């Protein structure tokens, strides 16, 4: 089968290429999926660079989210049949014609989702849900500030924030992208090129944002500290800016806010019952038509690295999906 293989960790991704490899056989408790679509997540890039908290030794195939049909069942697997349309988080292995996945992480694809939508969904919406519900305790009527709002995770946070009844302010560095985020449901959009502190303060009557969703870090985090409300929750999702920010502890003390780290997958591993509830909830929203992942473009597997580059160059609004 064809698969995208990381054979060497490298900053420039020169160690990643399309190869012919043996089609895997599912082990006990595993499902083999004929992949129809897999989405690109920023951690896929970091894993191939050796910069992610999950460190894999090459060779391996990246790809955290996939959707397709059941091709084979490992020993002990029940509840699935050959040909079933399924999807889920794979952690790795999705950028291939076939992916071997733990059956516990696989679920039936919602009938109202295409394979492309189902592949674009799990990591982004699970991150948004764990961030805003479990870690941020976002309440109806509160103000949510979403940074990096045009990315896949950012757009998911915008949509989840609206489902939860918040007023959503979305930020980014491109007016064109922000127009799309506004059409996606954000109540207000601010271009961060010239800062955003005063705009957030003005919009909230000087109070600031109750919850701040920050996958960017760096200067964005620094300025967020200046426009968060008393008793606010500043959610640390990631550091796509490349700089890990620091905060002087007198600021949370004086302003009475919390800095909260978010690792959606690890949250589920630490609290399995809650993790199962999180996954069930986001997929129920999908089945009920409450969520709709935005797909920027669809590329064949032969052009997967172009999709990686699009994320690195901040060209994407929503998600890039790869179809083997």
Beta strands, then each sheet from edge to edge (+ up, - down):
strand 1: 2-6
strand 2: 16-20
strand 3: 30-39
strand 4: 65-73
strand 5: 85-89
strand 6: 98-102
strand 7: 106-108
strand 8: 143-146
strand 9: 167-172
strand 10: 188-191
strand 11: 209-214
strand 12: 228-236
strand 13: 258-261
strand 14: 295-300
strand 15: 319-323
sheet 1: 1+ 2-
sheet 2: 6+ 3- 4+ 5- 7+
sheet 3: 6+ 3- 15+ 14+
sheet 4: 10+ 9+ 8+ 11+ 12+ 13+
end
